[in-house]
Amino acid sequence: ELKLKGRSIYLLKPLTFMNLSGQAIRYHLQLNKIKIDNLLVVSDDIHIPFGSIKCRRSGSDGGHNGHKDIIAKLETNNYCRLKFGVGSKFKPGQQSNYVLDKWNSLELNLLDNLIIKSSEAILNFCCRGIDDTMKKFN
């Protein structure tokens, strides 16, 4: 938990497998009395090129098992997301190996700036909301 401009911000990294993250999110929303409109889920996305981020108000799971579980446990797909593009440079059937593999040298060189950009988007969401964040970062 941290305070930002008088607001409580909770950062949650579930200890569950990514495919089961919905239960942890639901628990903390209830425990901390957080409205779903104030939830921002940050995840990787193979459908977005490496180095790009996209903010969304809602959407489908897009084939992402973490989002699939979150939608099932929250019983809605109406929650905000920040998707971090990791690209799709993998052979058929190698998706899991690709997203769990180490960053290559080009990715490592770009990663610090991408983390800063993503952090700015998260803070903007916390202070200004999803509409402003989508305008600035999409």
N, C-alpha and C positions, 0 to 999 in steps of 0.2 A: 504494500500500500504506500502511496505517496500523495502529497498534496500539490495541486497545480492550480494556481489562481483561485484558491479557496475551495477547490473541488477535490474529493477523494478519488484517486485513480488506483485501480487494482490491476496488477500485472499477474497473469496466471499462465504458468507452464505446467499443464497436467502431467502427472507422473504415470499416467496410463499410456498404453500404446496410442498412437495418433488415431487409429481406427475407432477408438473408444473414448475420444475426448468429449463427446457430448454430455456424458454423465457428470464429469467434473465441471463443465461450464454451467449446466443446469443447477448443480449444487451451489456453486458460488453466486450465481444470480439470485437464488433464493436466500442464501445465508446473508448476503450483503444488501439485499433489497434493491438490486439493480434492475432498472427497466431494460427491456430488450433493445429499445432504441439507443441505449448507451453502450451496447456491446459492439466491440470491433474484434473480429477474428482475423488473425494474421496467418497466412498459409502460403505454401509454395504453389505454383501453378505451371504445369508443363505446356499449357496452351498459350502462354505469354512468353515472348522472347526473353532470354536472360538479360537482365539489366532494366527491365521495365516493371513498373508497378501499376496496378489498377485498383481503384476503390469502387465498391458497389454497395448499393443500398440493400439489395437482396438478390436472390437468384437460385438456380438449381445447384446440385452438388457438383456438376461439371465433371463427373467421374472421379472426384476426390473422395476417398473413403472417410476422411476426417469430417468433411462437410456433410457427407451422407449420414454419419452418426449424429452430428450436431442437429441436423434437421429432424431426424427421428426423435431424439431426446427432447428437443424444444417444441416439437410438433408444429414447426413453422420454418419457412425458409426466409422469413423477413427479419434478417439481422445483417448488419453491415460487415463488410469484409475488406481487407487489404490483401491483395494477391501479389506475391513476389514472383516475378517471372524467372523460371529456371530453364526454359526452353525444352525442346523435345529431340535432342540429338542422341537418340538411342534406337537400337534395333528392336524389331517386334519381340515382345516378351521380356524385354530388358528394362522396363520402366522402373521397377523397384531398385535394381542395381544402380541405375542412373541417378535417381533422386537421393540415394543413400551414399553415393560415391563421394570421394574428396573433390574439392574444387580444383580445376586445372589452373595453370599459371596465369592465363589471361583473366579468368574469373577472379582469382585472388587479387590481381592488380586493381580490379574495378570494385571489389566487394566493399571496401571501407566507405567509398562515396555512396554506394547503393544503400548501405546500412544507415548512413546519415540521412539520405533522402527519405527512406522509409520511416525513420524516427521522427522526422519533421512532419510527415503525413499523419502519423499516429498522434502526435501532440496537437496538430491542427484539428483533427477529429475531436479530441478531448475538449478543446477550447471553442471551436467554431461549428462543429457538426459535420455531417456527411456531405451535405450539398456543397459547402465551401471547399471541403477537402477534395471532392470529385472535380470541381472547377480548377483547383490549383495543381492537382497531381495527376490527373488522367490525361 
